[in-house]
Amino acid sequence: MGVIRSWVIADAGATRETARWFGRALLGCAFAILAVRQALFVNAHAVNILYWDQWDFYQPLFQGQGWWATFARQHGPHREGLGLIVTRLLADLSGWNSRWEAFAVLAIMASAAGLGVLLAEHCGMRGRLLLLAGVPLLFFNAHEYEIYVGAVNLSYAAVPLALLMAYCLSWFVRGTAGRMAAISVLSFLLIFTGFGLFVGLLTPLLLVTEAVQSWRSGERRHCAMALAALACSAAAWAAFAHGYTFQPAVAGFRFPYERPFQYLVFAARMLGHFFGTPLQSVQELITGSAVALALVAIAAWNGWRCLSAGVARSPRSAVLFCLAAFALLFCLNCAVGRVFTSAIAPYSSRYVALMVPAGMALLLQLGGLVRARYAWLALLYTLLLVPSTAFLRDYEASGANWYSDGRRAWKEEYLRTRDEAGAARAAHFPIYPAPLGERLKFLEDRNLNLFHDSPHP
């Protein structure tokens, strides 16, 4: 009997190990397939020529400004921060090759996805490898194609998402001093880098809560470190505010909008678009509204958990609160800034990338139900991500081709004629809304960007 029992135990152990191996292989394959698909897409569509807002992002480089001016560069309502620093380093290495930037977006998004997997494991999904496969599906969402082939900007989505994942992981750091240091540094970088600035609104709420809780429990040293981190957050905002001017992203900005309910409709359509629902459909509104309500519930529930159980003792709740609240703030920000523009405004491809935190909040919250009667919801959500995020729709493929074909045609015609206006007419594609003049001469004199010797057009 002892021999039989040992065989049974050994067989059960082998079965579990086989299941773990299969799960790891599935996760690795999902990650590799999505990353390779995206790399092939970038290689086919990225063109070595600055486009639209990129001509403005590069102003510190055109003007020979220093590293701080590069870091603090303001474009629209946010600053460029760490993303533009990386762009400048890549430009120095590549002769301002725009294709390098597109591949850098891919590399950083892949890194952010890797950090997202680690975050999911820290939030209780370790070993649940089928659910973890949902993470790369979220980060490599096909509907975000514009961040690779439009006016590529590392500061818009890729770098803020990587920083946000690192920031969320920092809440799990053991040791109060190390955790507060990591939160302070990452909050500073996020405040200055694109729409990562929304994290700068959430961090003080959590730090004040933690400082009060530690004071009440008699942990004076802990309280002092939380207050020091809070002071660092305030200093980061003070540095951000120095020289800052409010710049709405579009002309004709007005607030409040005369039809305020449309703010909610706009946000719902954004969230529905993230999950690939048909444009301007009832299904889109229902899906987006349900996701928005779920995010409100996740933020409220986990915010309450931070208050009742303690921030330091509930890092998972702090993370879920931040992810859900960040997504809601981003959607409402876009609604306020764009609701008065056009019916297609909620469907900007670049918005999709910054709604990844919404998808992560849902995945992590559902992943916490694995041992409950509703465990099937997490698996269903992960499976539904495949058809809703993994495939380009026809109009999206056409949009990607419009960007790449137009830039190639403009570049070819301009290099042949040195006539900006003529190139735009011949290509039926404007590269920038105003004459570039001196900036094109700057690049040609230094053999940079479109003039740089390269095998790629």
PAFI-717377 format. One record per residue (C-alpha): x, y, z. Coordinates in nm, 2 decimals, decimal comma. Layout:
! PAFI-717377
+--------+--------+--------+
:      X :      Y :      Z :
+--------+--------+--------+
:      X :      Y :      Z :
...
+--------+--------+--------+
***
This chain:
! PAFI-717377
+--------+--------+--------+
:      X :      Y :      Z :
+--------+--------+--------+
:   0,00 :   0,00 :   0,00 :
:   0,28 :   0,24 :   0,08 :
:   0,43 :   0,18 :  -0,26 :
:   0,09 :   0,25 :  -0,43 :
:   0,04 :   0,56 :  -0,22 :
:   0,39 :   0,69 :  -0,32 :
:   0,31 :   0,63 :  -0,69 :
:  -0,02 :   0,82 :  -0,66 :
:   0,15 :   1,11 :  -0,49 :
:   0,43 :   1,11 :  -0,74 :
:   0,18 :   1,09 :  -1,03 :
:  -0,02 :   1,39 :  -0,88 :
:   0,30 :   1,58 :  -0,84 :
:   0,40 :   1,51 :  -1,20 :
:   0,05 :   1,62 :  -1,32 :
:   0,08 :   1,95 :  -1,14 :
:   0,43 :   2,00 :  -1,28 :
:   0,31 :   1,92 :  -1,63 :
:   0,02 :   2,17 :  -1,58 :
:   0,27 :   2,44 :  -1,46 :
:   0,50 :   2,37 :  -1,76 :
:   0,20 :   2,39 :  -2,00 :
:   0,09 :   2,72 :  -1,84 :
:   0,44 :   2,87 :  -1,86 :
:   0,47 :   2,76 :  -2,23 :
:   0,13 :   2,91 :  -2,30 :
:   0,22 :   3,24 :  -2,14 :
:   0,56 :   3,25 :  -2,32 :
:   0,40 :   3,17 :  -2,65 :
:   0,13 :   3,44 :  -2,61 :
:   0,40 :   3,70 :  -2,52 :
:   0,63 :   3,59 :  -2,81 :
:   0,35 :   3,58 :  -3,07 :
:   0,21 :   3,92 :  -2,98 :
:   0,56 :   4,08 :  -2,96 :
:   0,67 :   3,93 :  -3,30 :
:   0,35 :   4,03 :  -3,47 :
:   0,39 :   4,39 :  -3,34 :
:   0,76 :   4,39 :  -3,45 :
:   0,66 :   4,29 :  -3,80 :
:   0,39 :   4,55 :  -3,81 :
:   0,63 :   4,82 :  -3,70 :
:   0,89 :   4,71 :  -3,95 :
:   0,64 :   4,73 :  -4,23 :
:   0,49 :   5,07 :  -4,13 :
:   0,76 :   5,28 :  -3,96 :
:   0,92 :   5,54 :  -4,18 :
:   1,23 :   5,75 :  -4,12 :
:   1,08 :   6,09 :  -4,13 :
:   0,95 :   6,31 :  -3,85 :
:   0,57 :   6,36 :  -3,87 :
:   0,33 :   6,62 :  -3,74 :
:   0,38 :   6,68 :  -3,36 :
:   0,73 :   6,51 :  -3,37 :
:   0,86 :   6,83 :  -3,53 :
:   0,76 :   7,01 :  -3,21 :
:   0,87 :   6,73 :  -2,97 :
:   1,22 :   6,77 :  -3,12 :
:   1,24 :   7,15 :  -3,05 :
:   1,50 :   7,11 :  -2,77 :
:   1,72 :   6,92 :  -3,01 :
:   1,67 :   7,17 :  -3,30 :
:   1,76 :   7,45 :  -3,06 :
:   2,05 :   7,28 :  -2,88 :
:   1,89 :   7,31 :  -2,54 :
:   2,01 :   7,11 :  -2,24 :
:   1,89 :   6,80 :  -2,07 :
:   1,66 :   6,97 :  -1,82 :
:   1,49 :   7,17 :  -2,10 :
:   1,44 :   6,84 :  -2,28 :
:   1,30 :   6,67 :  -1,97 :
:   1,07 :   6,97 :  -1,89 :
:   0,95 :   7,03 :  -2,25 :
:   0,58 :   7,10 :  -2,25 :
:   0,36 :   6,98 :  -2,53 :
:  -0,01 :   7,05 :  -2,49 :
:  -0,14 :   6,99 :  -2,13 :
:   0,16 :   6,77 :  -2,02 :
:   0,54 :   6,77 :  -2,02 :
:   0,75 :   6,52 :  -2,20 :
:   0,98 :   6,41 :  -1,92 :
:   1,17 :   6,08 :  -1,93 :
:   1,02 :   5,98 :  -2,27 :
:   1,19 :   6,28 :  -2,45 :
:   1,52 :   6,20 :  -2,27 :
:   1,51 :   5,85 :  -2,42 :
:   1,41 :   6,00 :  -2,76 :
:   1,71 :   6,23 :  -2,75 :
:   1,95 :   5,95 :  -2,66 :
:   1,81 :   5,74 :  -2,95 :
:   1,84 :   6,04 :  -3,18 :
:   2,20 :   6,09 :  -3,09 :
:   2,28 :   5,72 :  -3,16 :
:   2,08 :   5,68 :  -3,48 :
:   2,11 :   6,01 :  -3,67 :
:   1,75 :   6,10 :  -3,57 :
:   1,61 :   5,79 :  -3,73 :
:   1,24 :   5,78 :  -3,66 :
:   1,22 :   5,41 :  -3,71 :
:   1,43 :   5,37 :  -3,40 :
:   1,16 :   5,55 :  -3,20 :
:   0,89 :   5,32 :  -3,33 :
:   1,09 :   5,01 :  -3,22 :
:   1,17 :   5,18 :  -2,89 :
:   0,79 :   5,21 :  -2,83 :
:   0,76 :   4,84 :  -2,89 :
:   1,05 :   4,75 :  -2,66 :
:   0,92 :   4,97 :  -2,38 :
:   0,56 :   4,83 :  -2,42 :
:   0,71 :   4,48 :  -2,40 :
:   0,90 :   4,57 :  -2,09 :
:   0,58 :   4,72 :  -1,94 :
:   0,40 :   4,40 :  -2,02 :
:   0,67 :   4,20 :  -1,84 :
:   0,64 :   4,43 :  -1,54 :
:   0,26 :   4,38 :  -1,57 :
:   0,30 :   4,00 :  -1,54 :
:   0,51 :   4,05 :  -1,22 :
:   0,25 :   4,29 :  -1,08 :
:  -0,02 :   4,03 :  -1,15 :
:   0,18 :   3,77 :  -0,96 :
:   0,23 :   4,01 :  -0,67 :
:  -0,15 :   4,07 :  -0,67 :
:  -0,23 :   3,70 :  -0,61 :
:  -0,22 :   3,55 :  -0,96 :
:   0,11 :   3,36 :  -0,92 :
:   0,08 :   3,02 :  -1,09 :
:  -0,25 :   3,12 :  -1,26 :
:  -0,07 :   3,12 :  -1,59 :
:  -0,37 :   3,11 :  -1,82 :
:  -0,50 :   3,43 :  -1,66 :
:  -0,15 :   3,59 :  -1,68 :
:  -0,17 :   3,54 :  -2,06 :
:  -0,43 :   3,83 :  -2,05 :
:  -0,15 :   4,08 :  -1,96 :
:   0,03 :   4,07 :  -2,29 :
:  -0,30 :   4,08 :  -2,47 :
:  -0,38 :   4,41 :  -2,29 :
:  -0,04 :   4,57 :  -2,36 :
:  -0,02 :   4,46 :  -2,72 :
:  -0,38 :   4,57 :  -2,80 :
:  -0,40 :   4,59 :  -3,18 :
:  -0,62 :   4,89 :  -3,16 :
:  -0,34 :   5,11 :  -3,03 :
:  -0,15 :   5,10 :  -3,37 :
:  -0,11 :   5,48 :  -3,39 :
:   0,15 :   5,49 :  -3,11 :
:   0,38 :   5,30 :  -3,34 :
:   0,30 :   5,46 :  -3,68 :
:   0,15 :   5,80 :  -3,61 :
:   0,34 :   6,09 :  -3,46 :
:   0,55 :   5,86 :  -3,24 :
:   0,60 :   5,99 :  -2,89 :
:   0,76 :   5,78 :  -2,62 :
:   0,62 :   6,02 :  -2,35 :
:   0,26 :   5,97 :  -2,45 :
:   0,20 :   5,60 :  -2,36 :
:   0,49 :   5,36 :  -2,36 :
:   0,72 :   5,53 :  -2,10 :
:   0,43 :   5,63 :  -1,87 :
:   0,29 :   5,28 :  -1,88 :
:   0,63 :   5,12 :  -1,79 :
:   0,67 :   5,38 :  -1,51 :
:   0,32 :   5,31 :  -1,39 :
:   0,38 :   4,93 :  -1,37 :
:   0,71 :   5,00 :  -1,18 :
:   0,52 :   5,24 :  -0,95 :
:   0,26 :   4,98 :  -0,87 :
:   0,52 :   4,72 :  -0,80 :
:   0,69 :   4,97 :  -0,56 :
:   0,40 :   4,94 :  -0,32 :
:   0,51 :   4,58 :  -0,26 :
:   0,87 :   4,67 :  -0,17 :
:   0,96 :   4,54 :   0,17 :
:   1,09 :   4,80 :   0,41 :
:   0,92 :   5,14 :   0,45 :
:   1,23 :   5,34 :   0,36 :
:   1,28 :   5,16 :   0,03 :
:   0,92 :   5,17 :  -0,06 :
:   0,89 :   5,54 :   0,01 :
:   1,20 :   5,61 :  -0,19 :
:   1,08 :   5,41 :  -0,49 :
:   0,73 :   5,57 :  -0,48 :
:   0,89 :   5,92 :  -0,46 :
:   1,12 :   5,88 :  -0,75 :
:   0,86 :   5,71 :  -0,97 :
:   0,60 :   5,97 :  -0,88 :
:   0,84 :   6,25 :  -0,99 :
:   0,91 :   6,08 :  -1,32 :
:   0,54 :   6,01 :  -1,38 :
:   0,43 :   6,37 :  -1,30 :
:   0,67 :   6,50 :  -1,57 :
:   0,61 :   6,22 :  -1,83 :
:   0,29 :   6,26 :  -2,03 :
:  -0,04 :   6,17 :  -1,87 :
:   0,15 :   5,99 :  -1,60 :
:   0,09 :   6,31 :  -1,41 :
:  -0,25 :   6,17 :  -1,30 :
:  -0,05 :   5,94 :  -1,07 :
:   0,08 :   6,25 :  -0,90 :
:  -0,28 :   6,32 :  -0,79 :
:  -0,33 :   5,98 :  -0,64 :
:   0,00 :   5,94 :  -0,46 :
:  -0,06 :   6,22 :  -0,20 :
:  -0,40 :   6,06 :  -0,11 :
:  -0,23 :   5,73 :  -0,03 :
:   0,06 :   5,89 :   0,15 :
:  -0,15 :   6,11 :   0,37 :
:  -0,37 :   5,81 :   0,46 :
:  -0,06 :   5,60 :   0,54 :
:   0,10 :   5,88 :   0,75 :
:  -0,22 :   5,92 :   0,95 :
:  -0,25 :   5,55 :   1,00 :
:   0,11 :   5,51 :   1,11 :
:   0,08 :   5,80 :   1,35 :
:  -0,23 :   5,66 :   1,51 :
:  -0,06 :   5,32 :   1,56 :
:   0,24 :   5,48 :   1,72 :
:   0,48 :   5,42 :   1,44 :
:   0,65 :   5,76 :   1,44 :
:   0,94 :   5,67 :   1,21 :
:   0,70 :   5,52 :   0,96 :
:   0,49 :   5,84 :   0,97 :
:   0,80 :   6,06 :   0,92 :
:   0,90 :   5,86 :   0,61 :
:   0,55 :   5,89 :   0,47 :
:   0,55 :   6,26 :   0,53 :
:   0,89 :   6,29 :   0,37 :
:   0,76 :   6,11 :   0,06 :
:   0,46 :   6,34 :   0,06 :
:   0,70 :   6,64 :   0,07 :
:   0,89 :   6,49 :  -0,23 :
:   0,56 :   6,47 :  -0,42 :
:   0,48 :   6,83 :  -0,34 :
:   0,83 :   6,93 :  -0,46 :
:   0,77 :   6,74 :  -0,78 :
:   0,45 :   6,93 :  -0,84 :
:   0,62 :   7,26 :  -0,76 :
:   0,89 :   7,18 :  -1,02 :
:   0,63 :   7,08 :  -1,27 :
:   0,44 :   7,41 :  -1,22 :
:   0,74 :   7,63 :  -1,27 :
:   0,70 :   7,79 :  -1,61 :
:   0,39 :   7,57 :  -1,69 :
:   0,11 :   7,73 :  -1,90 :
:  -0,23 :   7,58 :  -1,96 :
:  -0,24 :   7,46 :  -2,32 :
:  -0,55 :   7,28 :  -2,44 :
:  -0,48 :   7,02 :  -2,70 :
:  -0,73 :   7,16 :  -2,95 :
:  -0,86 :   7,50 :  -3,06 :
:  -1,20 :   7,61 :  -2,94 :
:  -1,16 :   7,44 :  -2,60 :
:  -1,45 :   7,52 :  -2,36 :
:  -1,55 :   7,41 :  -2,02 :
:  -1,81 :   7,32 :  -1,90 :
:  -1,96 :   7,18 :  -2,21 :
:  -2,33 :   7,27 :  -2,26 :
:  -2,43 :   6,90 :  -2,27 :
:  -2,25 :   6,76 :  -1,97 :
:  -2,40 :   6,41 :  -2,01 :
:  -2,19 :   6,37 :  -2,32 :
:  -1,88 :   6,36 :  -2,11 :
:  -2,00 :   6,02 :  -1,98 :
:  -2,09 :   5,91 :  -2,33 :
:  -1,75 :   6,00 :  -2,46 :
:  -1,57 :   5,81 :  -2,18 :
:  -1,80 :   5,51 :  -2,23 :
:  -1,72 :   5,50 :  -2,61 :
:  -1,35 :   5,52 :  -2,53 :
:  -1,37 :   5,22 :  -2,31 :
:  -1,59 :   5,03 :  -2,55 :
:  -1,34 :   5,10 :  -2,83 :
:  -1,06 :   4,95 :  -2,61 :
:  -1,24 :   4,62 :  -2,61 :
:  -1,30 :   4,63 :  -2,99 :
:  -1,68 :   4,68 :  -2,99 :
:  -1,84 :   4,81 :  -3,32 :
:  -1,81 :   5,19 :  -3,35 :
:  -2,11 :   5,41 :  -3,26 :
:  -2,31 :   5,10 :  -3,15 :
:  -2,54 :   5,03 :  -2,86 :
:  -2,30 :   4,74 :  -2,77 :
:  -2,02 :   4,99 :  -2,75 :
:  -2,21 :   5,21 :  -2,51 :
:  -2,32 :   4,92 :  -2,29 :
:  -1,98 :   4,77 :  -2,28 :
:  -1,80 :   5,10 :  -2,21 :
:  -2,06 :   5,20 :  -1,94 :
:  -2,03 :   4,86 :  -1,77 :
:  -1,65 :   4,89 :  -1,77 :
:  -1,67 :   5,25 :  -1,63 :
:  -1,90 :   5,14 :  -1,35 :
:  -1,67 :   4,85 :  -1,27 :
:  -1,37 :   5,08 :  -1,25 :
:  -1,57 :   5,31 :  -1,02 :
:  -1,65 :   5,01 :  -0,80 :
:  -1,29 :   4,89 :  -0,80 :
:  -1,15 :   5,23 :  -0,71 :
:  -1,41 :   5,28 :  -0,43 :
:  -1,38 :   4,93 :  -0,29 :
:  -1,00 :   4,93 :  -0,28 :
:  -0,99 :   5,28 :  -0,16 :
:  -1,21 :   5,17 :   0,13 :
:  -0,98 :   4,88 :   0,19 :
:  -0,68 :   5,11 :   0,21 :
:  -0,87 :   5,32 :   0,47 :
:  -0,99 :   5,03 :   0,68 :
:  -0,71 :   4,77 :   0,66 :
:  -0,42 :   5,02 :   0,62 :
:  -0,23 :   5,12 :   0,31 :
:   0,10 :   4,95 :   0,42 :
:  -0,09 :   4,63 :   0,49 :
:  -0,29 :   4,64 :   0,17 :
:  -0,05 :   4,70 :  -0,13 :
:  -0,28 :   4,51 :  -0,36 :
:  -0,57 :   4,75 :  -0,28 :
:  -0,34 :   5,05 :  -0,33 :
:  -0,24 :   4,92 :  -0,67 :
:  -0,60 :   4,84 :  -0,78 :
:  -0,71 :   5,19 :  -0,66 :
:  -0,44 :   5,35 :  -0,86 :
:  -0,50 :   5,16 :  -1,18 :
:  -0,88 :   5,21 :  -1,18 :
:  -0,86 :   5,58 :  -1,07 :
:  -0,59 :   5,65 :  -1,33 :
:  -0,80 :   5,50 :  -1,61 :
:  -1,11 :   5,70 :  -1,50 :
:  -0,91 :   6,03 :  -1,48 :
:  -0,76 :   5,97 :  -1,82 :
:  -1,10 :   5,90 :  -1,98 :
:  -1,26 :   6,21 :  -1,82 :
:  -0,96 :   6,42 :  -1,92 :
:  -1,01 :   6,32 :  -2,28 :
:  -1,38 :   6,38 :  -2,26 :
:  -1,34 :   6,73 :  -2,12 :
:  -1,07 :   6,81 :  -2,38 :
:  -1,24 :   6,66 :  -2,69 :
:  -1,61 :   6,62 :  -2,64 :
:  -1,69 :   6,93 :  -2,85 :
:  -1,48 :   6,83 :  -3,15 :
:  -1,64 :   6,54 :  -3,35 :
:  -1,83 :   6,22 :  -3,32 :
:  -1,52 :   6,01 :  -3,39 :
:  -1,31 :   6,18 :  -3,13 :
:  -1,34 :   5,90 :  -2,87 :
:  -1,18 :   5,65 :  -3,12 :
:  -0,83 :   5,79 :  -3,14 :
:  -0,61 :   5,49 :  -3,16 :
:  -0,35 :   5,64 :  -2,93 :
:  -0,61 :   5,66 :  -2,64 :
:  -0,62 :   5,28 :  -2,64 :
:  -0,27 :   5,25 :  -2,50 :
:  -0,35 :   5,46 :  -2,19 :
:  -0,65 :   5,26 :  -2,11 :
:  -0,44 :   4,95 :  -2,05 :
:  -0,46 :   5,03 :  -1,67 :
:  -0,84 :   4,99 :  -1,70 :
:  -0,79 :   4,64 :  -1,85 :
:  -0,53 :   4,56 :  -1,58 :
:  -0,76 :   4,67 :  -1,30 :
:  -1,04 :   4,44 :  -1,42 :
:  -0,80 :   4,15 :  -1,47 :
:  -0,64 :   4,18 :  -1,13 :
:  -0,98 :   4,24 :  -0,95 :
:  -1,13 :   3,93 :  -1,12 :
:  -0,81 :   3,73 :  -1,06 :
:  -0,88 :   3,78 :  -0,69 :
:  -1,20 :   3,59 :  -0,72 :
:  -1,03 :   3,27 :  -0,83 :
:  -1,11 :   3,09 :  -0,51 :
:  -1,46 :   3,22 :  -0,49 :
:  -1,78 :   3,10 :  -0,67 :
:  -1,72 :   3,36 :  -0,94 :
:  -1,38 :   3,23 :  -1,04 :
:  -1,50 :   3,16 :  -1,39 :
:  -1,53 :   3,53 :  -1,46 :
:  -1,16 :   3,59 :  -1,46 :
:  -1,11 :   3,30 :  -1,71 :
:  -1,40 :   3,43 :  -1,93 :
:  -1,25 :   3,79 :  -1,93 :
:  -0,91 :   3,66 :  -2,03 :
:  -1,06 :   3,45 :  -2,32 :
:  -1,27 :   3,74 :  -2,44 :
:  -0,95 :   3,95 :  -2,47 :
:  -0,84 :   3,74 :  -2,76 :
:  -1,11 :   3,85 :  -3,01 :
:  -1,15 :   4,19 :  -2,86 :
:  -0,79 :   4,31 :  -2,86 :
:  -0,57 :   4,09 :  -3,08 :
:  -0,69 :   4,18 :  -3,43 :
:  -0,68 :   4,50 :  -3,64 :
:  -1,01 :   4,59 :  -3,80 :
:  -1,02 :   4,68 :  -4,17 :
:  -1,04 :   5,06 :  -4,11 :
:  -0,75 :   5,04 :  -3,87 :
:  -0,53 :   4,86 :  -4,12 :
:  -0,62 :   5,13 :  -4,37 :
:  -0,53 :   5,40 :  -4,12 :
:  -0,19 :   5,24 :  -4,06 :
:  -0,13 :   5,22 :  -4,43 :
:  -0,23 :   5,58 :  -4,48 :
:   0,04 :   5,69 :  -4,23 :
:   0,31 :   5,48 :  -4,38 :
:   0,23 :   5,52 :  -4,75 :
:   0,18 :   5,90 :  -4,72 :
:   0,51 :   5,95 :  -4,54 :
:   0,70 :   5,74 :  -4,79 :
:   0,55 :   5,93 :  -5,08 :
:   0,61 :   6,27 :  -4,92 :
:   0,97 :   6,18 :  -4,84 :
:   1,04 :   6,04 :  -5,19 :
:   0,90 :   6,35 :  -5,36 :
:   1,07 :   6,59 :  -5,13 :
:   1,41 :   6,43 :  -5,17 :
:   1,37 :   6,45 :  -5,54 :
:   1,24 :   6,81 :  -5,56 :
:   1,32 :   6,99 :  -5,23 :
:   0,97 :   7,14 :  -5,26 :
:   0,76 :   7,10 :  -4,94 :
:   0,43 :   7,21 :  -5,09 :
:   0,49 :   7,01 :  -5,40 :
:   0,56 :   6,70 :  -5,20 :
:   0,24 :   6,74 :  -5,00 :
:   0,04 :   6,78 :  -5,32 :
:   0,21 :   6,49 :  -5,50 :
:   0,17 :   6,26 :  -5,19 :
:  -0,18 :   6,39 :  -5,10 :
:  -0,04 :   6,39 :  -4,75 :
:   0,08 :   6,68 :  -4,53 :
:   0,38 :   6,61 :  -4,31 :
:   0,32 :   6,92 :  -4,09 :
:   0,05 :   7,19 :  -4,09 :
:   0,30 :   7,48 :  -4,15 :
:   0,62 :   7,53 :  -4,36 :
:   0,92 :   7,36 :  -4,20 :
:   1,18 :   7,57 :  -4,38 :
:   1,47 :   7,60 :  -4,14 :
:   1,41 :   7,27 :  -3,97 :
:   1,44 :   7,08 :  -4,29 :
:   1,76 :   7,27 :  -4,37 :
:   1,89 :   7,19 :  -4,03 :
:   1,84 :   6,82 :  -4,09 :
:   1,99 :   6,83 :  -4,44 :
:   2,30 :   7,02 :  -4,33 :
:   2,37 :   6,76 :  -4,07 :
:   2,26 :   6,46 :  -4,27 :
:   1,99 :   6,37 :  -4,01 :
:   1,65 :   6,19 :  -4,02 :
:   1,51 :   6,17 :  -4,38 :
:   1,85 :   6,28 :  -4,52 :
:   2,05 :   6,02 :  -4,32 :
:   2,20 :   5,73 :  -4,51 :
:   1,96 :   5,44 :  -4,44 :
:   1,85 :   5,13 :  -4,63 :
:   1,49 :   5,20 :  -4,52 :
:   1,27 :   5,47 :  -4,67 :
+--------+--------+--------+
***
